[in-house]
């Protein structure tokens, strides 16, 4: 077909040049000219393999190759023209007049390109009319959006037909790109497109702001449109976009916020070539801390946890050459913990080990104290004795005005390490306990971080809702008004690392958690994202607040204020100071009660240490009524 086009193009060039005067054409050796045309084009078409492309997949690259071949062909014709002997009676040229070559160049490019595009369009039409199409709009007319449109349109098995681009960029709105119009990304545009048959919105911008994604999802849910997202082009399989790579937007993406940037170069400086101990390393927070620490090239990470299987799985998930030593040990076992400090002499401790499930700890307050308070006390004292530089504790927003045992136990841990730091800073002694030898001060800096619920952590509400959704419902919410703050695991761990770097000792760092999320709204959105209707397809039931649970979480105590840091999302809580001598005695008494598993007495002592601890929906409310409330 290409060679036929060459013959037609050369014939047309002569006809046009001679104004269709056949007598003028007779002066030229047409047979010889056409023979040379076929021979030269055949050689170059074979050399450049322009014939090898599948016509229905013709691309811009194929067009460029055709233009290159035809340019070389015309240069060869000019060379032949210059070396070919002139013929009498033909004043212009012996074979290829320049004007003829110009017309030929335009004609052959037109013919070779146009028939390919024609065949491509025919194939596209034949395959597309045989099946039902899904009309879709693409958010983003940028590079990623154009690439996604090309892949979707060129895929003969795809059922998606792109109706329009949606854009926020004013310079692109109103333009037409590859026959597809660009419209403003707002509710009015989507309503108009829906009237024209729009069923699906595809997010093709991998860097879309989380708030913008939420806005688009809300509009689509209101208009009953499906919404899917395309992965960034570098994640495409074999540089092509497969249909199964279009994923529904999930609830985690909507709750995520824009990535927090660590601004303190001190993070890398402090961790590089240091020995770091991470407790609770097999948990969701601890394991992510381990992974993030590896980016800063520590000398070694001691990953300590008492859960054997999760710790083993963590080790398997890390690179074989990762400088991580797993250590099975209970933080409440002082002898076992001291082994870590004797063998590895850690420079920094990230203390993430804790019992955290509110209803469970409400049933077992003595276990909460032994693990959360005694474990923290043991690690804090060993850190001072073994010259640890920094001790960073992971706390929770439930420690603020606690209404449950778990939150109160974390608040007591906060009070202990804060007052401990103040004491060793002022007195130069490591402990009030003579049994510890009243060792000289070791300059250990104690730092606390508080944050809210973590997406994807063990026991998180989202996986539970997903499981209930898969089973056809109902989705169980404790209370119609219950709200929570959410953050991602990487966000939480970045905060811990940043706090460890900026902390000077004694601070409680709190994080700008954004706006709280109503759990029932979260459940409804998850149902609608699954293509179902709340209270019609999937029922939402209310089970009532669990023991110790409160409707609203707080990040700061009412009596506390905050001070800004160099990071706009991280603040320092200015908290009340406590006398360490009093705290030390009270904590020792509390631990003694907990180790004897006297439940009521243990909780009563907790309320004495933390007067703002007022039980909610719990058997321990009677302790507040009997005079322990302050």
N, C-alpha and C positions, 0 to 999 in steps of 0.2 A: 504493500500500500504506500509505503514511504517513497519507493522508486517511481511508482505511478504518479504520485504527487509531484515529483521532480520533473517528470516528462511534461505533465500538464502545466506546471509553473513556467518552464522554459518556453513552451509553445505559446502560452498566454502572453509572456513577456514580449516575444517577437510580434505577435498580433497587435498588441497594444502600442508597441513602439512604431510599427508601420501603419498604424491607423486602419488595421484590417485590410490593407492593400496587399493582396496575394502576389501580385507581380513584383512588388518590392522584395517580398520574402523569398521569391525564387532565386534572387541573387546570392542567397546564403546556402551553404551545404547543410541543410537541416538534418539529414540522416547522420552526418558526421558529428554535428553539434549535439544531437540527442544521444548519440552513442557515447561521446565524451562525458556528457552530463550523467548518464547512467553509470559509467565506469567510475568516475570520480566520486559520486555520491555513494555508490556501493562500497567502495573502499573505506570511506570515512564513516559511513553508518555502521559498518562492521567493527571498525577500530573503536568508535565511541559507544557502540552497543546501544544506540538509541532505540533499536527495535526490541530490545530485551525487556523493557519495562512493560508491566501489565497495564493495558490502555485504560481500563476503568479505574486505576489508581494513580492516574497522572497527577503530578505535583508540580510545584514551582521549580523544583530541582530539574525535573524532566524538561520543562520549558527552557531553562537556562542552557541545558545541554544541547537542545535543538538549535538555539540561537548561535551557540559556539560552533557547531558543525557547519551550519550554513555560512557563517562568516568565513571560515577556512575554505569552504568550497568556492566562494566567490573570489577569494584571493588567488586560489589556484587557477580559476578561469582567467583572471587578469594576467597571471604569469604565462599561461598558454597563449593568450592573445598577443602578448609582447614578443613571443618567440616564434609564433606561427607566421609563415610567409604571406605577404599581402596578395590579394587576387585583383587582377585588372577589372575595372567596372564596378568594384565595390569600394568606394572611397572611404567609408566610415571605419570598417574593421573587417578582418578576415573571418572571425568566428563570433566573438562576443563583444558587441558594442557596449560602452560603459553605461549608456542609458538602459540597454536591455538587462544588463546585470543588476542595475538598481531595481528595476521592476521585478526581476526574478527573485531578488533577495526578499522583497516585501511579500511577493506572492507565495514563495515556498514556506516562509515562516508562518504566514497566515494559514495555509493549507495543512501543514503538519500539526500545528497547535490546535486549530479549530476542529479537525476531525477527531482528535483525541478527546477534547472536551465534550464533543457531541456524543461520542460513544460512552464516556463517563456518565453523562447526564441520562442517557438511555438506560444504562444499567441501574443507576440510582432510582430511576422512575419505576422500572420493572420490578425491582425488589421491594420498594417502599409501598407500592399499591397493593401488594399481596397480603399485607398484615395490618393490624390495627396499630396506629401510632399514638404515642403519648406526647401531647404538646407540652413543651417545657420552655422556661426562660432561664438564661444564664446570668447570675450576678457577677459582674466584672467583665469589662470589655478590654482588659489589659492583656498582657502576654499569656498568662495562665488561662484566661477565659477564651482567647482565640484558639489556643492549642486544644483546649477541651472541646470547643465547638467542632474543630476540624476532625478530631478523633471520633466524636459522636456521629457527625455527618458522614464520615467515610466508612464507618462500620456498618456493613450491610445487614448484620444481625441485630443492630440496635433498633429498638422500637421508639426511640426518642426523636422528636422533631423539634429543633430549636426555633421558637417563634421570635424571640427578641433578646437583646442584651439589656440588663438592668445596671445602671451606673449612678454613682454619686458625683463623679467628675463632671463639672459643668461644661468643660471643653468638649466632651464626647457626646453629651446628651443632644439628640436630634440628628446625629450623624447616622450613616449607614455603613456597616462593615461586613463585607462579603455577602451582600444582599440582605443582611439582617439589620433591622433598625435598632438604635440605642435609645432607650427611654429612661426617664428618671425612676430611681429605685424608691418608690413610695406606694402607699396604699391605693391611691387613685389609679396608678398605672397597672397595678396587679388586679384591681377590680375590672378595669377595661379589658385586660388580657384574659381574665377568667371568663368574661362574657364571650370572648372569641374562642374559648375552648381550652384555656390554660389549665393544666392539671398538676404541674410540678415546677418547683423552683430549685435550681441547682446552684449551690454556692461554689464558685470556681476560684475565689480569692483565698489562698491558704493563710494569708496574714490579716484576715478580717478581724476587726476589734470585737471583743466579746460582747460589748454592749450593743454594737450594730447587729451582730448575729442574733442576739435576743430580740431586738426590735423586729427583724425580718421574720423570725420564727413566730412571734406573737401575731403579726399580720397574716401570715400563712395559716396559722391555726384558726384565726377568726374567719378567714375566707374559705376554710376547708381545703387548703392546698397542701400537697405533700412537699416536704423540703428535704433535699439531700445535699451531700457535700462531696466534692472531688478532692482526692489527695493531691498534694503538690506534685508537679510533673517529675521531680527526681525520684518519687516513690512509685511511679508507674512501672508495670511489669513489661520488660523488653521494650521500653519506650513507647508503649501503646496503652491506651486507657480501656480496660475491660469493663464490661457491664457490672460485674460483681464488685468493682472498686468504688462504685457509687454507693455511699453509705448514708443511711438515715442519720440525721443529727440526733445525738443522744443528750441526755439530761446533764451528764458530766461536763460536756462542752459548754452548755449554757450557764452552769454554775461557776465554771472556771473564769478567772479574770486575766487581764493582760499580764504577761510574764513579768515577775519582779526582777529587776536588774540589780545584781550585787555591785555596789559602787565602791566598796572599800577594798583596795588592793592589799590591805593588811590581812585579809582572809588567807590568801595564798602564802603570804610571808610567814604568818603564824603557824600554818599547818605543814608547810614544806619541810621535809626531813625530820618531822616530829613523830614521836610515838603517841598514838591516840587510842584511848579506850572508849568503846561504845557499849553501854549496857542496854539490854533490851534489843540487841542487834538483829534478832530474828523477826521483830515486829514490823509493822508497816512503816512507822517513822524511823526506827533504828536502822532498818535495812537500807532505806533511802539515804540516811545520813552516811552510812558506809559507802554507798555508791558515789555520792557527791564528794566525799572526802578523797576518794581515789583520784579525782581530777587534779588535786593539788599536790600529788606526789609525796605523801607522808612516808616516813621511814617504815612504819608498820602500823596496821590497825588491828587492835585486839577486839574482836567481835564476841561479846559475852552475852550468853542467854542460857536459861535453864531448859528451854524447849528444844529437844534434840533434833527432831525431824525438820522443823522450819530453819534451824541453824544450818543443818546439812544442805537443805535446798538453797539457802543463801549462798553457801560456798560454791555449789555447783553452778549457780547463775553468774558468778563472777569470772573474769578471765583467769586462766590457769596461772599466769604469772603475777596476778594481783598480790600485793603485799598485805595479805589479810590472814590473821591467825584466829581460828575459831576457838572459843574457850567455853566449855559447859560449866556453869556455876550459878548458884543462887546468891543474889545480892544480900540476902539476910544471913548468909554463912560467912562470918567475919574471917575465919581461917582460910576459907577458899578464896575470898576476895583479896586477902593479904598476899596470897600466892601470886596473883596477877601483878600486884605492885612490886613484890620482891623480884620476880622474874623479868618483867618488862619495863618497870619504872616509867609509866606513861607520863608524858608532858601535859596532855590535855585529856579531860574526861567529859564525854557527852552522855549524860544520864537520862536515858529514855525508858528504862525499865519501870513499869508500874502496872498495877491492876487498875482498869479504867471503866469497866462496865457498871453503870450506876445501879441498876436493879440487883445485880449479883452482889455487889459490895454492901448494899443495904441489908442483905441477908447475912453477910459475913463480915461485920465491921472489924473484928479482931484480925482477920486475914488482911484487910485493907491497911490497917495500922502497921502490922508486922512487915508487910512488903513495901508499902509506900513510904512509911516514916522511918522504921528501923533500917530498911535497906538504904535509904538516903543518908541517914545518920552515919552508918558504917562507912559508906563510900566517901562522905565528906571528911570524916576524921582520918581515914587512910590517905586521902588526897593531901591533907595538910601534913601528915606525918612523913609522906614520901615525896614532898616538894613538887607536887603537881602545880603547873603554872595557872591553869584555868579549869574550873568546874562549871559546866553549863548544864542546867537542869531543864528538862521539858516539863512544863506545867500545863494547866488547862484553864479555860474561862469559867469552868465550874467551881474554881477555887474562890471566886468573887461572890461574896454574900452566899455561902454554900447552903443548899437545902438538902444535901445528901451526904452520906458518909464518904463516898469517893472524893467529892470536891473538898470536903473538910480535911481529909487526910492529905491532899495535895497542898492545901493552904498551910497546914501545920509544917509540912516539909519546907515550904517557902519561908515561913517564919524562922524555922531552925537554921537554915543555911544563911539567911540574911543576918540574923543576930550573931551567928557564929563568926561570920566574916567581920562584922563590926568589932566583936570581942578580940579576935586575934590581931586585928589592925591596930587596936588601941593598947592592948595589954602586952603584945608580943609573946603570948602563951598559946599553945595549941589546944588546950582543954582545961576544963575545971576539974576533971577527974584525976586525982593523984595517981591512980593506977596507970595512967598514960605517961607518967613521968614529967608532966608539965613541960613538954618539949618547947623549945623556942619556936617563934613564929616562922612559917614557911612561905608567907606571901602568896598563898593560893587565893585567886580571885574567884568569888562565887557569883554566878550570873543565872538569872531565871528568865525563861520565855513563856509567855501565855498565848494561846490561840484557841480557836473554836474547833468545831467538828471538821474532820478530815475526810475528803471524798475518797472512796475506795479503801478505807482502812477496815480492819477486821471488825465486824459488827456494825458497819455503817448502814444507815437507813436505805440508801439507794439499792445495794444488792438485794436487800430484803423485799423492797417494792418490785424489783425486776422479777424476782422469783414468783411473787404473788401474781404479777401480771401474766407471766407465762402460764400459770396454772388457771387463769381465767378469773382471778379475783376471789374474794374481795381484797382490796388493798386496805390494810389496817393502819389507821392513824390514831395516836393516843388522845388528841384533843383538837377541836377545830381551830383553836387560836394559837397553838404551839408554834413557836418560831425558833430558828437556829441560824447561826453564822456558819458559813462553809468556806473551806479553802482546800487546795490540792495538796497532796503529799509533797511534791517538789517545792511548792511555795513554803510550806511549813518548815521544811528542812533548810531551805535557803535562809529563812529567818533565824533558825538556830545558829547556822554558821556565821551569819552577819552579826548576830548578837554576841557571839563568842569573840568576834574580832573587835567590836567597838566597846565591849564591856570593860569597865575599869574595876569592877568589883562591887557587889551589893545591890546591883540594879535588878528591877523586874521590867523586862521589855514587853510591851504589848503591841499588837499588830493592827493596822487599819484593816478591819475585816470587811469593810464595805457595808452594804445593807443586809439586814437579816432576812431570811427566806421563810415564808409561811409554809409549813410542811404539807398542809392540805393542798396548797397551790402547786407545790412540787409534785404531789401525787397526780393531780388533775393534768398537769402538763405532760407528765410521763405517759399517762393514758392516751392523751390526744396525739402525742408523738408516735405512739404505736398504731395510730389510725383508728382508734376507738373513741367512743363517747363516754365521758364520766357519768356515772349513775344511770346509764342506759345499758351500755355493753359491759362495763366494769363498775361494780359497786364500791363505794368507799364507806368503811365502817369505822366507828370510833370506839376504842377499847377503854378509854379513861387513862389518866396519868398514872404512870408506873411509880412504885415506891421511890421517893427521893427526887422525882423529876419535877422540874419547874417549867412554866410556860415560856419564859424569856431568859436567855443567857446574858450575862453581863461580862464586860471585859475589865472593868475597873470598879473597885469598891466606891460607895458613895462618898466616903471620907477621903478618897484619893484624888489627886490631880495628875496630869501628865505634862511632861516636858518634851519638846521636839528634839530630834536628832538630825544628823545630816541627811538621813534617808526619810523622805516625806511619808512613807508608810510605816515607819517604826517610831514608837514613842517610849519614853521612860516613865513608869509610874512612880510618883513621889509618895511612898507608903509610910505608914507609921513605923517607928522604931520600937523594938522590944528589948528588954533587959535579958541578956543571954543567961545569966545565973538563974533567973526565974524560969525561962524557957527550958533550959537544960534539965532542971528538976522536974518540971511538969511533963516534959517529953519522956523522961525516964520512967516516971510513974505511969504514964499512958502506955508505954511499951510493956511494962510489967503486967498491967491489967490485960492487955491484948494477948500476951503470951500465955496467960492463964485462961484466956477465952471467956472472960466475964463480959458478956455482950452489953448489957445495960450500963454497967459501970464504965466500960470503955467509951461508949458514946457520950455518957455524962461528962467524962473527963475531957473529951473532944470539945464539947460545948463550953467547958470552962476555959480552955485554951483559946478557942475561937468563939467569942460571945455572939458574933453575928450569924453563927451556924444555927438556923431555925429549920427543923425538919419539916418536910412537906409530903403529905400523903404517905406517912410512914408510921410504924409502931412507936418510933422514938419521939413522936409529937408530945406524948405525955410527959417527957422530960422537960420540955419547954413550959408546959402548963404547971409543973411542980416547982418552978422557980429558977430553972437553969437559964431561962431567957433573960438577956440583958438588954 
